[in-house]
Amino acid sequence: MVSHDYCASHLDPAIFKGISKLSLLPSRTPVAWGTWSQLARYMGALEWTAEHLSFDWVVPISGQDYPIRPLADIERELARASCDVLIDKPLHVQRDVPASYGPALEQDYRLWFFCRHYRLPVRRLPSAFRLLMGRLEARSQSGRMPFWYVRHMAEGDPVYVGLRRRTPFDAGLRCLKGSDWFTASSRAVARLLTAWREDEALVRQYRRTLSPVESFFHTVLLNPPAVPACLDNRRYIVWSADTAHPQVLGMEHLPDMLASGQHFARKFDLEVDSAVLDELDRRVHGG
């Protein structure tokens, strides 16, 4: 099933002609990275899948992902799996905020998920705001959360103000943070959809958080009653130091990629290195 944001670009359905068992789910609502719209689109795709398809596992991928194992091997491994979700080991946000994650105010996930965020009508922070940000960062480094702060997602992106509010998180409901790439059984998908439809307090909290896709899935699936989980999302990803984005993979990554035993790798970019995909086709997929 292909979920496509037609507000961002056009996708001609004709390119799928001749491909059986493929469904195109178009979106006419803009999807912005790191916002509620991203999680809503993700869950909308899972809802559609659960209502229209019979499946054992769901494997979400993006246009920059590629299988690095034969699909038949991946299917056999999932058929033998003793867990219901393959997902990376999460951070416990209330407890684990490692200093190595970068500047405290930018990467203090308590601010991401414990504050409610509202978009400001500006795209650049005035100098007075930058000065205030420095003072709030020092306070955050001391372990105290500010009552409010300003978050500039990236150059040219919207600016948000975050306000500290009461949350549904406590000792019985850990706020967890991890990657939004996972592989889920039909039982795990049902658990996600139940929380999405019935847990109003949790959904309301994530509606105003930053990057809710990096917390909602882990928080729902790994809190009691947790589904059986394998804490490995089976993705090969290479991270550079001091960056929020993974490296674009190329031929130099191929040996480690093939030796990893993972199911998929990301990110690939045809304009940066298309030869690595040709080589994967030759070595892995018999192309």
Disulfide bonds with the S-S distance in Angstrom:
none
